[in-house]
């Protein structure tokens, strides 16, 4: 699991939009990758990944943060569900 693979999924979701069937598959994979990252290093790992993805293209950082927040809602601090 690398930030690069997560970034590739985020970019795929960006290109296809929320309603596309392919985006659903990418979203599921992104959620799975988030769970793997969380299991490996907890919230600190997720935060590091989010920072790297934001830094990869600052102009798209907000949209990318929203994509990750949606995919990782049950993993992020303050959510009402935990893994």
PyMOL commands that set and color helices and strands:
alter all, ss='L'
color gray80, all
select helices_A, chain A and resi 3-16+21-56+58-71
alter helices_A, ss='H'
color red, helices_A
deselect
rebuild
show_as cartoon
